[in-house]
Amino acid sequence: TDPPPVAAAPPAEPEPEPASAVAEPPAAPAVPPAPTFARQWPRTGRIVYQVTRGEEGFVVGQSEQSWTHDGETYELQAVTETTGLAALFRPARVVQASRGIFDAAGLRPLEFATRRDDKPQGGVRFDVAQGRIFFGNGQSAAFPAAAQDLLSLFYQLGAVAFDVPQFALTVATGRKVATFAVAIGPQLEIETPLGPRPARHLRITGSARE
């Protein structure tokens, strides 16, 4: 007797080919990187200067400047006071404070205040939305681009490219807004307690434009 026929297995269905991968553009970072100046600037710091008077360099006081920032916002403070005999005969203490944010050009102040011997001496508020700068005396002025206050201007110099013979610096002084032409001198070297450091002599030329 012949063996029973064996049923042929159905042909295997071809496996589906994997879908071709579609390259998607990389997602934008949630927080854009901080401007170059903010990345290069130490997060915290303190510098103490001697205040001298006369050609003999008689020390009459000191000024301590300190700062802190997180890459997006910053706070600055300067405490200047008489010391030694000057403090004995004419004591004085001035505190300046500035806070703001960073932009592509460097520092953008939002508020500035001054106190002398613990008494308010006026302040400045930079209102970006209204495009106005408001002073402590109730007056206001138009908000020019890159305007600085009396403290932030010294730190803003660190963001200036000294590859031009001069540049314009706009400052809100507490009573008005003025623009100064600043001439850039050649690079030189000065001696400091930390050793020689490169420096440049900056000089205000001409009258301020209000």
C-alpha positions as CSV (number, residue, x, y, z in Angstrom):
1,T,0.0,0.0,0.0
2,D,1.3,3.4,-1.0
3,P,1.9,5.9,1.9
4,P,-0.7,8.7,2.2
5,P,0.2,11.8,0.4
6,V,1.9,14.6,2.4
7,A,0.3,18.0,2.1
8,A,2.7,20.6,0.9
9,A,3.4,23.5,3.2
10,P,2.0,26.9,2.0
11,P,4.6,29.2,0.7
12,A,6.1,31.5,3.3
13,E,4.9,35.1,3.1
14,P,7.7,37.5,2.4
15,E,8.7,39.5,5.5
16,P,7.9,43.2,5.2
17,E,10.9,45.3,4.5
18,P,11.7,47.8,7.2
19,A,10.6,51.3,6.4
20,S,13.4,53.5,5.4
21,A,14.5,55.8,8.3
22,V,13.7,59.4,7.8
23,A,16.3,61.8,9.2
24,E,14.6,64.4,11.4
25,P,16.2,67.7,12.0
26,P,17.7,68.1,15.5
27,A,15.5,69.7,18.0
28,A,16.3,73.2,19.0
29,P,17.8,73.5,22.5
30,A,15.3,74.5,25.1
31,V,17.5,77.3,26.3
32,P,19.7,79.2,23.8
33,P,23.4,79.4,24.8
34,A,24.4,82.5,26.8
35,P,26.2,85.2,24.9
36,T,30.0,84.8,24.6
37,F,30.7,87.5,27.2
38,A,28.6,85.8,29.8
39,R,30.4,82.5,29.3
40,Q,33.8,84.1,29.6
41,W,32.9,86.1,32.7
42,P,33.5,84.3,36.1
43,R,30.2,83.6,37.9
44,T,31.3,85.4,41.0
45,G,34.2,87.7,41.9
46,R,35.4,90.6,44.0
47,I,38.0,93.3,43.3
48,V,39.2,95.9,45.9
49,Y,40.7,99.2,44.7
50,Q,42.6,101.8,46.7
51,V,41.2,105.3,46.4
52,T,44.1,107.8,46.3
53,R,44.4,111.6,46.1
54,G,47.2,113.9,44.9
55,E,50.4,113.2,43.1
56,E,51.8,111.5,46.1
57,G,49.1,108.9,46.0
58,F,47.8,109.4,49.5
59,V,45.3,106.7,50.3
60,V,41.9,108.1,51.4
61,G,39.7,105.1,50.9
62,Q,38.9,101.9,49.1
63,S,36.3,100.6,46.7
64,E,35.1,97.0,46.7
65,Q,33.3,95.8,43.6
66,S,31.6,92.4,43.5
67,W,29.4,90.6,41.1
68,T,27.5,87.4,40.6
69,H,25.7,86.0,37.5
70,D,24.1,82.8,36.3
71,G,24.6,83.2,32.6
72,E,21.3,85.0,32.0
73,T,21.0,87.6,34.8
74,Y,23.6,89.5,36.8
75,E,24.0,91.6,40.0
76,L,26.7,94.1,40.6
77,Q,27.7,96.0,43.8
78,A,30.3,98.7,44.5
79,V,31.0,99.8,48.1
80,T,33.3,102.9,48.3
81,E,34.2,104.4,51.7
82,T,36.9,106.5,53.3
83,T,39.6,104.9,55.4
84,G,42.3,105.9,57.8
85,L,42.6,109.6,58.6
86,A,40.1,110.5,55.9
87,A,37.5,108.4,57.5
88,L,38.2,110.0,60.9
89,F,37.8,113.6,59.6
90,R,35.3,113.0,56.8
91,P,33.6,109.6,56.9
92,A,31.6,108.6,53.8
93,R,30.2,105.4,52.4
94,V,28.6,105.1,49.0
95,V,26.9,101.9,47.8
96,Q,25.9,101.3,44.2
97,A,23.9,98.3,43.0
98,S,23.0,97.3,39.5
99,R,21.1,94.3,38.2
100,G,20.1,93.2,34.7
101,I,20.4,90.6,32.0
102,F,22.7,89.6,29.1
103,D,22.2,90.2,25.4
104,A,24.3,89.8,22.3
105,A,26.1,93.1,23.0
106,G,27.0,92.3,26.7
107,L,25.2,93.7,29.7
108,R,21.7,95.2,29.6
109,P,20.9,96.8,32.9
110,L,17.3,96.8,34.3
111,E,17.7,98.7,37.6
112,F,20.4,100.9,39.3
113,A,20.4,102.4,42.8
114,T,22.8,104.5,44.9
115,R,22.9,105.0,48.6
116,R,25.1,107.5,50.4
117,D,25.6,106.9,54.2
118,D,22.5,104.7,54.1
119,K,20.3,107.3,52.4
120,P,18.9,106.8,48.9
121,Q,20.4,109.0,46.3
122,G,18.1,108.2,43.4
123,G,17.9,105.4,41.0
124,V,17.3,104.4,37.4
125,R,14.9,101.9,35.9
126,F,15.3,100.7,32.3
127,D,11.9,99.8,30.9
128,V,12.5,97.8,27.7
129,A,8.7,97.3,27.0
130,Q,8.0,101.1,27.1
131,G,11.4,102.0,25.5
132,R,12.0,104.5,28.4
133,I,14.5,105.1,31.1
134,F,12.9,106.3,34.4
135,F,14.8,108.3,37.0
136,G,14.3,108.6,40.7
137,N,13.2,112.2,40.4
138,G,10.2,111.2,38.3
139,Q,11.7,112.2,35.0
140,S,12.2,109.9,32.0
141,A,14.0,109.7,28.7
142,A,14.1,107.6,25.6
143,F,15.9,104.3,25.9
144,P,18.9,104.2,23.5
145,A,20.3,100.9,22.5
146,A,23.1,99.6,24.7
147,A,22.5,102.2,27.4
148,Q,24.4,101.5,30.6
149,D,24.3,102.7,34.2
150,L,27.1,104.2,36.3
151,L,28.2,100.8,37.5
152,S,27.5,98.4,34.6
153,L,29.5,100.6,32.2
154,F,32.8,99.4,33.8
155,Y,31.9,95.8,33.2
156,Q,30.5,96.4,29.8
157,L,34.0,97.6,28.7
158,G,34.9,93.9,28.9
159,A,32.6,93.2,26.0
160,V,33.9,96.0,23.8
161,A,36.1,95.0,20.8
162,F,39.1,97.3,20.9
163,D,39.7,97.0,17.2
164,V,38.5,100.5,16.4
165,P,40.1,103.9,17.3
166,Q,37.0,105.0,19.3
167,F,33.5,103.9,20.2
168,A,30.3,105.5,21.6
169,L,29.2,104.8,25.2
170,T,25.7,105.8,26.3
171,V,25.1,106.1,30.1
172,A,22.1,106.9,32.3
173,T,23.7,109.0,35.0
174,G,20.7,109.1,37.4
175,R,19.4,112.5,36.1
176,K,19.9,112.2,32.3
177,V,21.1,110.0,29.4
178,A,24.3,111.1,27.7
179,T,26.5,109.6,25.0
180,F,30.2,109.9,25.2
181,A,32.9,109.3,22.5
182,V,35.6,107.1,24.0
183,A,39.1,107.0,22.3
184,I,41.1,103.8,22.6
185,G,44.8,104.1,23.4
186,P,47.5,101.5,22.5
187,Q,47.8,98.4,24.7
188,L,50.3,98.6,27.5
189,E,51.3,96.6,30.5
190,I,50.8,97.6,34.2
191,E,52.1,96.0,37.3
192,T,49.5,94.6,39.8
193,P,49.7,92.5,43.0
194,L,49.0,89.5,40.7
195,G,51.8,90.4,38.3
196,P,51.9,92.3,35.0
197,R,48.5,92.6,33.2
198,P,47.7,94.1,29.7
199,A,45.7,97.3,29.8
200,R,44.5,100.1,27.6
201,H,44.1,103.8,28.3
202,L,40.5,104.9,27.5
203,R,39.9,108.7,27.2
204,I,36.6,110.5,26.8
205,T,36.8,113.0,23.9
206,G,34.6,115.9,23.2
207,S,31.3,116.8,24.9
208,A,28.6,114.4,25.8
209,R,25.5,114.3,23.5
210,E,22.3,114.3,25.6
